[in-house]
Amino acid sequence: MNEITINVSIADRPYKITIKRDDEELIRLAVKDINDKIKSFSQQYAFKDNQDLLAMAVLQISTDLFTQNRQIETETKVITDKITGISEKIESFYLQQ
């Protein structure tokens, strides 16, 4: 197996997780991003406990992800339409020969 166990801390709470070795850098970047968002929210807003901050961080991360996915879908459609147009022109060219 290519798995390792690492310790991470999210909102000052430790977690021991088992991950694929190749995912370690990505996981650590994600943990840092979450903690950075929590810190930012804690400085900007009043909150009762870390659950409020976690909820806001998850909401922001999820919204960013949906926005990026929507943008990728739009760009993919534009590219697909261009490729289809080019393919049709090539096919038309060869049919005229």
Biopython code that builds the backbone (N, CA, C, O; Angstrom):
import numpy as np
from Bio.PDB.StructureBuilder import StructureBuilder

atoms = [
    (1, "MET", "N", (0.832, -1.189, 0.000)),
    (1, "MET", "CA", (0.000, 0.000, 0.000)),
    (1, "MET", "C", (0.870, 1.244, 0.000)),
    (1, "MET", "O", (1.970, 1.258, 0.552)),
    (2, "ASN", "N", (0.366, 2.259, -0.615)),
    (2, "ASN", "CA", (1.085, 3.513, -0.709)),
    (2, "ASN", "C", (0.400, 4.572, 0.157)),
    (2, "ASN", "O", (0.229, 5.713, -0.272)),
    (3, "GLU", "N", (0.015, 4.197, 1.357)),
    (3, "GLU", "CA", (-0.684, 5.108, 2.256)),
    (3, "GLU", "C", (0.199, 5.475, 3.433)),
    (3, "GLU", "O", (1.054, 4.700, 3.863)),
    (4, "ILE", "N", (-0.030, 6.684, 3.945)),
    (4, "ILE", "CA", (0.678, 7.133, 5.142)),
    (4, "ILE", "C", (-0.338, 7.749, 6.093)),
    (4, "ILE", "O", (-1.425, 8.153, 5.680)),
    (5, "THR", "N", (0.019, 7.815, 7.350)),
    (5, "THR", "CA", (-0.815, 8.467, 8.349)),
    (5, "THR", "C", (-0.141, 9.775, 8.735)),
    (5, "THR", "O", (1.042, 9.803, 9.077)),
    (6, "ILE", "N", (-0.912, 10.858, 8.676)),
    (6, "ILE", "CA", (-0.376, 12.162, 9.047)),
    (6, "ILE", "C", (-1.278, 12.793, 10.104)),
    (6, "ILE", "O", (-2.436, 12.412, 10.271)),
    (7, "ASN", "N", (-0.723, 13.747, 10.795)),
    (7, "ASN", "CA", (-1.481, 14.529, 11.771)),
    (7, "ASN", "C", (-1.689, 15.920, 11.203)),
    (7, "ASN", "O", (-0.749, 16.564, 10.737)),
    (8, "VAL", "N", (-2.934, 16.375, 11.251)),
    (8, "VAL", "CA", (-3.252, 17.733, 10.824)),
    (8, "VAL", "C", (-4.088, 18.387, 11.920)),
    (8, "VAL", "O", (-4.668, 17.713, 12.771)),
    (9, "SER", "N", (-4.132, 19.695, 11.878)),
    (9, "SER", "CA", (-4.931, 20.437, 12.842)),
    (9, "SER", "C", (-5.827, 21.403, 12.085)),
    (9, "SER", "O", (-5.355, 22.227, 11.301)),
    (10, "ILE", "N", (-7.120, 21.290, 12.329)),
    (10, "ILE", "CA", (-8.098, 22.189, 11.707)),
    (10, "ILE", "C", (-8.869, 22.854, 12.831)),
    (10, "ILE", "O", (-9.465, 22.186, 13.676)),
    (11, "ALA", "N", (-8.849, 24.180, 12.830)),
    (11, "ALA", "CA", (-9.515, 24.960, 13.873)),
    (11, "ALA", "C", (-9.028, 24.533, 15.265)),
    (11, "ALA", "O", (-9.818, 24.353, 16.192)),
    (12, "ASP", "N", (-7.726, 24.380, 15.377)),
    (12, "ASP", "CA", (-7.081, 24.006, 16.646)),
    (12, "ASP", "C", (-7.518, 22.645, 17.174)),
    (12, "ASP", "O", (-7.426, 22.378, 18.372)),
    (13, "ARG", "N", (-7.988, 21.795, 16.286)),
    (13, "ARG", "CA", (-8.387, 20.446, 16.683)),
    (13, "ARG", "C", (-7.565, 19.443, 15.880)),
    (13, "ARG", "O", (-7.573, 19.479, 14.649)),
    (14, "PRO", "N", (-6.855, 18.548, 16.567)),
    (14, "PRO", "CA", (-5.988, 17.613, 15.842)),
    (14, "PRO", "C", (-6.766, 16.452, 15.224)),
    (14, "PRO", "O", (-7.752, 15.967, 15.779)),
    (15, "TYR", "N", (-6.291, 16.029, 14.068)),
    (15, "TYR", "CA", (-6.868, 14.879, 13.373)),
    (15, "TYR", "C", (-5.732, 14.016, 12.845)),
    (15, "TYR", "O", (-4.759, 14.527, 12.289)),
    (16, "LYS", "N", (-5.858, 12.728, 13.021)),
    (16, "LYS", "CA", (-4.919, 11.758, 12.460)),
    (16, "LYS", "C", (-5.635, 11.111, 11.294)),
    (16, "LYS", "O", (-6.670, 10.468, 11.469)),
    (17, "ILE", "N", (-5.084, 11.283, 10.102)),
    (17, "ILE", "CA", (-5.747, 10.759, 8.914)),
    (17, "ILE", "C", (-4.785, 9.903, 8.093)),
    (17, "ILE", "O", (-3.575, 10.131, 8.080)),
    (18, "THR", "N", (-5.347, 8.926, 7.420)),
    (18, "THR", "CA", (-4.576, 8.074, 6.525)),
    (18, "THR", "C", (-4.911, 8.479, 5.100)),
    (18, "THR", "O", (-6.075, 8.531, 4.703)),
    (19, "ILE", "N", (-3.868, 8.761, 4.349)),
    (19, "ILE", "CA", (-4.037, 9.271, 2.985)),
    (19, "ILE", "C", (-3.069, 8.567, 2.046)),
    (19, "ILE", "O", (-2.144, 7.884, 2.486)),
    (20, "LYS", "N", (-3.290, 8.741, 0.752)),
    (20, "LYS", "CA", (-2.313, 8.279, -0.227)),
    (20, "LYS", "C", (-1.079, 9.181, -0.117)),
    (20, "LYS", "O", (-1.198, 10.396, 0.038)),
    (21, "ARG", "N", (0.067, 8.586, -0.198)),
    (21, "ARG", "CA", (1.317, 9.340, -0.077)),
    (21, "ARG", "C", (1.356, 10.498, -1.078)),
    (21, "ARG", "O", (1.817, 11.589, -0.742)),
    (22, "ASP", "N", (0.878, 10.268, -2.297)),
    (22, "ASP", "CA", (0.903, 11.304, -3.334)),
    (22, "ASP", "C", (-0.016, 12.486, -3.016)),
    (22, "ASP", "O", (0.146, 13.563, -3.589)),
    (23, "ASP", "N", (-0.970, 12.298, -2.115)),
    (23, "ASP", "CA", (-1.927, 13.354, -1.778)),
    (23, "ASP", "C", (-1.486, 14.227, -0.608)),
    (23, "ASP", "O", (-2.179, 15.184, -0.262)),
    (24, "GLU", "N", (-0.361, 13.918, -0.002)),
    (24, "GLU", "CA", (0.026, 14.630, 1.220)),
    (24, "GLU", "C", (0.139, 16.138, 1.008)),
    (24, "GLU", "O", (-0.398, 16.914, 1.798)),
    (25, "GLU", "N", (0.822, 16.555, -0.039)),
    (25, "GLU", "CA", (0.985, 17.993, -0.267)),
    (25, "GLU", "C", (-0.373, 18.666, -0.468)),
    (25, "GLU", "O", (-0.626, 19.742, 0.074)),
    (26, "LEU", "N", (-1.235, 18.033, -1.240)),
    (26, "LEU", "CA", (-2.569, 18.578, -1.497)),
    (26, "LEU", "C", (-3.375, 18.693, -0.206)),
    (26, "LEU", "O", (-4.039, 19.704, 0.027)),
    (27, "ILE", "N", (-3.318, 17.660, 0.630)),
    (27, "ILE", "CA", (-4.043, 17.677, 1.907)),
    (27, "ILE", "C", (-3.520, 18.798, 2.790)),
    (27, "ILE", "O", (-4.301, 19.536, 3.392)),
    (28, "ARG", "N", (-2.212, 18.927, 2.869)),
    (28, "ARG", "CA", (-1.634, 19.974, 3.725)),
    (28, "ARG", "C", (-1.989, 21.373, 3.211)),
    (28, "ARG", "O", (-2.221, 22.288, 4.002)),
    (29, "LEU", "N", (-2.031, 21.532, 1.895)),
    (29, "LEU", "CA", (-2.459, 22.821, 1.328)),
    (29, "LEU", "C", (-3.929, 23.101, 1.650)),
    (29, "LEU", "O", (-4.297, 24.234, 1.962)),
    (30, "ALA", "N", (-4.759, 22.068, 1.572)),
    (30, "ALA", "CA", (-6.182, 22.227, 1.889)),
    (30, "ALA", "C", (-6.364, 22.599, 3.354)),
    (30, "ALA", "O", (-7.161, 23.482, 3.673)),
    (31, "VAL", "N", (-5.635, 21.937, 4.248)),
    (31, "VAL", "CA", (-5.717, 22.247, 5.676)),
    (31, "VAL", "C", (-5.288, 23.694, 5.923)),
    (31, "VAL", "O", (-5.924, 24.412, 6.695)),
    (32, "LYS", "N", (-4.210, 24.115, 5.266)),
    (32, "LYS", "CA", (-3.746, 25.499, 5.428)),
    (32, "LYS", "C", (-4.804, 26.481, 4.936)),
    (32, "LYS", "O", (-5.066, 27.495, 5.584)),
    (33, "ASP", "N", (-5.411, 26.178, 3.788)),
    (33, "ASP", "CA", (-6.451, 27.052, 3.238)),
    (33, "ASP", "C", (-7.636, 27.162, 4.197)),
    (33, "ASP", "O", (-8.147, 28.257, 4.435)),
    (34, "ILE", "N", (-8.067, 26.038, 4.741)),
    (34, "ILE", "CA", (-9.180, 26.042, 5.697)),
    (34, "ILE", "C", (-8.830, 26.875, 6.922)),
    (34, "ILE", "O", (-9.618, 27.719, 7.348)),
    (35, "ASN", "N", (-7.652, 26.640, 7.486)),
    (35, "ASN", "CA", (-7.246, 27.389, 8.684)),
    (35, "ASN", "C", (-7.079, 28.879, 8.399)),
    (35, "ASN", "O", (-7.397, 29.712, 9.248)),
    (36, "ASP", "N", (-6.584, 29.218, 7.213)),
    (36, "ASP", "CA", (-6.456, 30.634, 6.838)),
    (36, "ASP", "C", (-7.832, 31.295, 6.750)),
    (36, "ASP", "O", (-8.017, 32.424, 7.205)),
    (37, "LYS", "N", (-8.793, 30.583, 6.163)),
    (37, "LYS", "CA", (-10.148, 31.136, 6.061)),
    (37, "LYS", "C", (-10.777, 31.293, 7.450)),
    (37, "LYS", "O", (-11.434, 32.296, 7.729)),
    (38, "ILE", "N", (-10.572, 30.304, 8.312)),
    (38, "ILE", "CA", (-11.100, 30.383, 9.674)),
    (38, "ILE", "C", (-10.508, 31.587, 10.393)),
    (38, "ILE", "O", (-11.226, 32.334, 11.058)),
    (39, "LYS", "N", (-9.208, 31.771, 10.261)),
    (39, "LYS", "CA", (-8.547, 32.910, 10.908)),
    (39, "LYS", "C", (-9.100, 34.233, 10.381)),
    (39, "LYS", "O", (-9.370, 35.154, 11.152)),
    (40, "SER", "N", (-9.264, 34.317, 9.077)),
    (40, "SER", "CA", (-9.799, 35.534, 8.469)),
    (40, "SER", "C", (-11.215, 35.824, 8.965)),
    (40, "SER", "O", (-11.527, 36.958, 9.329)),
    (41, "PHE", "N", (-12.066, 34.806, 8.979)),
    (41, "PHE", "CA", (-13.435, 35.000, 9.466)),
    (41, "PHE", "C", (-13.448, 35.385, 10.942)),
    (41, "PHE", "O", (-14.262, 36.205, 11.366)),
    (42, "SER", "N", (-12.553, 34.798, 11.717)),
    (42, "SER", "CA", (-12.526, 35.108, 13.158)),
    (42, "SER", "C", (-12.141, 36.561, 13.415)),
    (42, "SER", "O", (-12.538, 37.146, 14.423)),
    (43, "GLN", "N", (-11.366, 37.140, 12.499)),
    (43, "GLN", "CA", (-10.951, 38.535, 12.645)),
    (43, "GLN", "C", (-12.013, 39.513, 12.135)),
    (43, "GLN", "O", (-12.044, 40.677, 12.536)),
    (44, "GLN", "N", (-12.878, 39.024, 11.249)),
    (44, "GLN", "CA", (-13.874, 39.893, 10.625)),
    (44, "GLN", "C", (-15.241, 39.867, 11.302)),
    (44, "GLN", "O", (-15.965, 40.861, 11.275)),
    (45, "TYR", "N", (-15.595, 38.744, 11.904)),
    (45, "TYR", "CA", (-16.958, 38.565, 12.384)),
    (45, "TYR", "C", (-16.988, 38.092, 13.838)),
    (45, "TYR", "O", (-16.048, 37.469, 14.332)),
    (46, "ALA", "N", (-18.083, 38.405, 14.494)),
    (46, "ALA", "CA", (-18.318, 37.851, 15.825)),
    (46, "ALA", "C", (-18.767, 36.404, 15.650)),
    (46, "ALA", "O", (-19.500, 36.089, 14.713)),
    (47, "PHE", "N", (-18.335, 35.540, 16.535)),
    (47, "PHE", "CA", (-18.709, 34.135, 16.428)),
    (47, "PHE", "C", (-18.812, 33.532, 17.813)),
    (47, "PHE", "O", (-18.171, 33.984, 18.761)),
    (48, "LYS", "N", (-19.637, 32.498, 17.905)),
    (48, "LYS", "CA", (-19.835, 31.821, 19.189)),
    (48, "LYS", "C", (-18.760, 30.772, 19.427)),
    (48, "LYS", "O", (-18.202, 30.681, 20.520)),
    (49, "ASP", "N", (-18.474, 29.983, 18.399)),
    (49, "ASP", "CA", (-17.451, 28.947, 18.528)),
    (49, "ASP", "C", (-16.879, 28.626, 17.158)),
    (49, "ASP", "O", (-17.296, 29.190, 16.146)),
    (50, "ASN", "N", (-15.929, 27.723, 17.143)),
    (50, "ASN", "CA", (-15.271, 27.380, 15.883)),
    (50, "ASN", "C", (-16.221, 26.759, 14.867)),
    (50, "ASN", "O", (-15.947, 26.802, 13.668)),
    (51, "GLN", "N", (-17.330, 26.184, 15.318)),
    (51, "GLN", "CA", (-18.315, 25.608, 14.395)),
    (51, "GLN", "C", (-18.830, 26.675, 13.432)),
    (51, "GLN", "O", (-19.003, 26.407, 12.243)),
    (52, "ASP", "N", (-19.076, 27.883, 13.942)),
    (52, "ASP", "CA", (-19.518, 28.978, 13.071)),
    (52, "ASP", "C", (-18.459, 29.290, 12.012)),
    (52, "ASP", "O", (-18.773, 29.483, 10.837)),
    (53, "LEU", "N", (-17.213, 29.333, 12.449)),
    (53, "LEU", "CA", (-16.124, 29.642, 11.526)),
    (53, "LEU", "C", (-15.936, 28.530, 10.496)),
    (53, "LEU", "O", (-15.701, 28.797, 9.318)),
    (54, "LEU", "N", (-16.040, 27.288, 10.949)),
    (54, "LEU", "CA", (-15.937, 26.152, 10.024)),
    (54, "LEU", "C", (-17.052, 26.186, 8.985)),
    (54, "LEU", "O", (-16.816, 25.938, 7.803)),
    (55, "ALA", "N", (-18.254, 26.491, 9.426)),
    (55, "ALA", "CA", (-19.390, 26.549, 8.500)),
    (55, "ALA", "C", (-19.156, 27.615, 7.430)),
    (55, "ALA", "O", (-19.415, 27.380, 6.250)),
    (56, "MET", "N", (-18.673, 28.771, 7.837)),
    (56, "MET", "CA", (-18.422, 29.845, 6.877)),
    (56, "MET", "C", (-17.280, 29.473, 5.925)),
    (56, "MET", "O", (-17.344, 29.768, 4.731)),
    (57, "ALA", "N", (-16.244, 28.830, 6.450)),
    (57, "ALA", "CA", (-15.129, 28.405, 5.601)),
    (57, "ALA", "C", (-15.601, 27.383, 4.568)),
    (57, "ALA", "O", (-15.249, 27.477, 3.392)),
    (58, "VAL", "N", (-16.395, 26.410, 5.007)),
    (58, "VAL", "CA", (-16.918, 25.392, 4.090)),
    (58, "VAL", "C", (-17.808, 26.039, 3.037)),
    (58, "VAL", "O", (-17.737, 25.679, 1.862)),
    (59, "LEU", "N", (-18.639, 26.982, 3.442)),
    (59, "LEU", "CA", (-19.513, 27.671, 2.495)),
    (59, "LEU", "C", (-18.689, 28.404, 1.440)),
    (59, "LEU", "O", (-18.998, 28.325, 0.251)),
    (60, "GLN", "N", (-17.659, 29.106, 1.857)),
    (60, "GLN", "CA", (-16.831, 29.839, 0.902)),
    (60, "GLN", "C", (-16.090, 28.886, -0.034)),
    (60, "GLN", "O", (-16.052, 29.115, -1.243)),
    (61, "ILE", "N", (-15.509, 27.833, 0.504)),
    (61, "ILE", "CA", (-14.781, 26.871, -0.320)),
    (61, "ILE", "C", (-15.720, 26.194, -1.314)),
    (61, "ILE", "O", (-15.366, 26.021, -2.480)),
    (62, "SER", "N", (-16.900, 25.815, -0.867)),
    (62, "SER", "CA", (-17.868, 25.162, -1.740)),
    (62, "SER", "C", (-18.345, 26.110, -2.835)),
    (62, "SER", "O", (-18.469, 25.713, -3.994)),
    (63, "THR", "N", (-18.610, 27.348, -2.473)),
    (63, "THR", "CA", (-19.037, 28.344, -3.464)),
    (63, "THR", "C", (-17.950, 28.558, -4.510)),
    (63, "THR", "O", (-18.239, 28.629, -5.704)),
    (64, "ASP", "N", (-16.698, 28.661, -4.063)),
    (64, "ASP", "CA", (-15.580, 28.813, -4.994)),
    (64, "ASP", "C", (-15.500, 27.620, -5.942)),
    (64, "ASP", "O", (-15.267, 27.788, -7.139)),
    (65, "LEU", "N", (-15.692, 26.422, -5.410)),
    (65, "LEU", "CA", (-15.629, 25.205, -6.220)),
    (65, "LEU", "C", (-16.741, 25.183, -7.268)),
    (65, "LEU", "O", (-16.489, 24.868, -8.431)),
    (66, "PHE", "N", (-17.966, 25.516, -6.865)),
    (66, "PHE", "CA", (-19.076, 25.555, -7.823)),
    (66, "PHE", "C", (-18.841, 26.609, -8.901)),
    (66, "PHE", "O", (-19.152, 26.383, -10.070)),
    (67, "THR", "N", (-18.296, 27.752, -8.511)),
    (67, "THR", "CA", (-17.999, 28.809, -9.474)),
    (67, "THR", "C", (-16.960, 28.340, -10.485)),
    (67, "THR", "O", (-17.113, 28.562, -11.686)),
    (68, "GLN", "N", (-15.906, 27.694, -10.001)),
    (68, "GLN", "CA", (-14.868, 27.179, -10.899)),
    (68, "GLN", "C", (-15.413, 26.101, -11.824)),
    (68, "GLN", "O", (-15.083, 26.076, -13.010)),
    (69, "ASN", "N", (-16.249, 25.205, -11.289)),
    (69, "ASN", "CA", (-16.842, 24.151, -12.120)),
    (69, "ASN", "C", (-17.727, 24.738, -13.207)),
    (69, "ASN", "O", (-17.706, 24.277, -14.348)),
    (70, "ARG", "N", (-18.499, 25.747, -12.856)),
    (70, "ARG", "CA", (-19.362, 26.400, -13.844)),
    (70, "ARG", "C", (-18.515, 27.044, -14.937)),
    (70, "ARG", "O", (-18.851, 26.956, -16.118)),
    (71, "GLN", "N", (-17.420, 27.690, -14.548)),
    (71, "GLN", "CA", (-16.534, 28.326, -15.515)),
    (71, "GLN", "C", (-15.890, 27.279, -16.430)),
    (71, "GLN", "O", (-15.773, 27.497, -17.636)),
    (72, "ILE", "N", (-15.479, 26.160, -15.867)),
    (72, "ILE", "CA", (-14.883, 25.082, -16.666)),
    (72, "ILE", "C", (-15.902, 24.530, -17.656)),
    (72, "ILE", "O", (-15.569, 24.280, -18.815)),
    (73, "GLU", "N", (-17.143, 24.337, -17.206)),
    (73, "GLU", "CA", (-18.191, 23.834, -18.100)),
    (73, "GLU", "C", (-18.431, 24.803, -19.253)),
    (73, "GLU", "O", (-18.581, 24.382, -20.400)),
    (74, "THR", "N", (-18.468, 26.089, -18.954)),
    (74, "THR", "CA", (-18.682, 27.099, -19.985)),
    (74, "THR", "C", (-17.528, 27.102, -20.981)),
    (74, "THR", "O", (-17.747, 27.118, -22.193)),
    (75, "GLU", "N", (-16.305, 27.088, -20.472)),
    (75, "GLU", "CA", (-15.136, 27.087, -21.350)),
    (75, "GLU", "C", (-15.069, 25.805, -22.179)),
    (75, "GLU", "O", (-14.681, 25.842, -23.346)),
    (76, "THR", "N", (-15.441, 24.685, -21.590)),
    (76, "THR", "CA", (-15.448, 23.414, -22.310)),
    (76, "THR", "C", (-16.448, 23.453, -23.451)),
    (76, "THR", "O", (-16.164, 22.965, -24.545)),
    (77, "LYS", "N", (-17.627, 24.034, -23.201)),
    (77, "LYS", "CA", (-18.638, 24.137, -24.258)),
    (77, "LYS", "C", (-18.142, 25.017, -25.398)),
    (77, "LYS", "O", (-18.326, 24.681, -26.568)),
    (78, "VAL", "N", (-17.514, 26.143, -25.064)),
    (78, "VAL", "CA", (-16.985, 27.044, -26.097)),
    (78, "VAL", "C", (-15.948, 26.319, -26.939)),
    (78, "VAL", "O", (-15.973, 26.403, -28.167)),
    (79, "ILE", "N", (-15.041, 25.612, -26.292)),
    (79, "ILE", "CA", (-13.995, 24.874, -27.013)),
    (79, "ILE", "C", (-14.598, 23.769, -27.867)),
    (79, "ILE", "O", (-14.208, 23.585, -29.021)),
    (80, "THR", "N", (-15.551, 23.032, -27.299)),
    (80, "THR", "CA", (-16.205, 21.953, -28.041)),
    (80, "THR", "C", (-16.917, 22.501, -29.272)),
    (80, "THR", "O", (-16.847, 21.908, -30.349)),
    (81, "ASP", "N", (-17.604, 23.636, -29.112)),
    (81, "ASP", "CA", (-18.295, 24.246, -30.249)),
    (81, "ASP", "C", (-17.301, 24.670, -31.331)),
    (81, "ASP", "O", (-17.576, 24.503, -32.520)),
    (82, "LYS", "N", (-16.163, 25.209, -30.938)),
    (82, "LYS", "CA", (-15.142, 25.618, -31.911)),
    (82, "LYS", "C", (-14.578, 24.412, -32.649)),
    (82, "LYS", "O", (-14.390, 24.446, -33.865)),
    (83, "ILE", "N", (-14.309, 23.342, -31.899)),
    (83, "ILE", "CA", (-13.780, 22.121, -32.517)),
    (83, "ILE", "C", (-14.802, 21.538, -33.486)),
    (83, "ILE", "O", (-14.446, 21.095, -34.578)),
    (84, "THR", "N", (-16.068, 21.538, -33.086)),
    (84, "THR", "CA", (-17.131, 21.044, -33.963)),
    (84, "THR", "C", (-17.185, 21.871, -35.240)),
    (84, "THR", "O", (-17.303, 21.324, -36.336)),
    (85, "GLY", "N", (-17.098, 23.188, -35.097)),
    (85, "GLY", "CA", (-17.107, 24.067, -36.270)),
    (85, "GLY", "C", (-15.938, 23.800, -37.196)),
    (85, "GLY", "O", (-16.103, 23.752, -38.415)),
    (86, "ILE", "N", (-14.759, 23.626, -36.624)),
    (86, "ILE", "CA", (-13.572, 23.335, -37.428)),
    (86, "ILE", "C", (-13.723, 21.975, -38.119)),
    (86, "ILE", "O", (-13.395, 21.833, -39.297)),
    (87, "SER", "N", (-14.215, 20.993, -37.392)),
    (87, "SER", "CA", (-14.417, 19.656, -37.966)),
    (87, "SER", "C", (-15.397, 19.705, -39.131)),
    (87, "SER", "O", (-15.191, 19.048, -40.152)),
    (88, "GLU", "N", (-16.461, 20.482, -38.978)),
    (88, "GLU", "CA", (-17.453, 20.613, -40.049)),
    (88, "GLU", "C", (-16.843, 21.276, -41.280)),
    (88, "GLU", "O", (-17.143, 20.889, -42.410)),
    (89, "LYS", "N", (-15.994, 22.267, -41.064)),
    (89, "LYS", "CA", (-15.331, 22.942, -42.194)),
    (89, "LYS", "C", (-14.380, 21.989, -42.901)),
    (89, "LYS", "O", (-14.319, 21.969, -44.131)),
    (90, "ILE", "N", (-13.644, 21.207, -42.138)),
    (90, "ILE", "CA", (-12.718, 20.238, -42.736)),
    (90, "ILE", "C", (-13.502, 19.193, -43.532)),
    (90, "ILE", "O", (-13.141, 18.855, -44.660)),
    (91, "GLU", "N", (-14.575, 18.691, -42.928)),
    (91, "GLU", "CA", (-15.397, 17.689, -43.609)),
    (91, "GLU", "C", (-15.996, 18.263, -44.887)),
    (91, "GLU", "O", (-16.028, 17.594, -45.920)),
    (92, "SER", "N", (-16.461, 19.479, -44.815)),
    (92, "SER", "CA", (-17.047, 20.151, -45.992)),
    (92, "SER", "C", (-15.984, 20.310, -47.076)),
    (92, "SER", "O", (-16.261, 20.106, -48.257)),
    (93, "PHE", "N", (-14.789, 20.668, -46.679)),
    (93, "PHE", "CA", (-13.686, 20.843, -47.632)),
    (93, "PHE", "C", (-13.398, 19.539, -48.370)),
    (93, "PHE", "O", (-13.250, 19.528, -49.592)),
    (94, "TYR", "N", (-13.319, 18.426, -47.609)),
    (94, "TYR", "CA", (-13.002, 17.142, -48.227)),
    (94, "TYR", "C", (-14.151, 16.635, -49.099)),
    (94, "TYR", "O", (-13.917, 15.953, -50.096)),
    (95, "LEU", "N", (-15.381, 16.963, -48.730)),
    (95, "LEU", "CA", (-16.524, 16.539, -49.557)),
    (95, "LEU", "C", (-16.590, 17.291, -50.872)),
    (95, "LEU", "O", (-17.139, 16.788, -51.853)),
    (96, "GLN", "N", (-16.033, 18.489, -50.898)),
    (96, "GLN", "CA", (-16.048, 19.288, -52.127)),
    (96, "GLN", "C", (-14.972, 18.812, -53.107)),
    (96, "GLN", "O", (-15.032, 19.162, -54.286)),
    (97, "GLN", "N", (-14.031, 18.058, -52.672)),
    (97, "GLN", "CA", (-12.923, 17.618, -53.523)),
    (97, "GLN", "C", (-13.308, 16.482, -54.417)),
    (97, "GLN", "O", (-12.483, 16.000, -55.194)),
]
sb = StructureBuilder()
sb.init_structure("model")
sb.init_model(0)
sb.init_chain("A")
sb.init_seg("    ")
for serial, (resi, resn, name, xyz) in enumerate(atoms, 1):
    if name == "N":
        sb.init_residue(resn, " ", resi, " ")
    sb.init_atom(name, np.array(xyz, "f"), 0.0, 1.0, " ", f" {name:<3s}", serial, name[0])
structure = sb.get_structure()
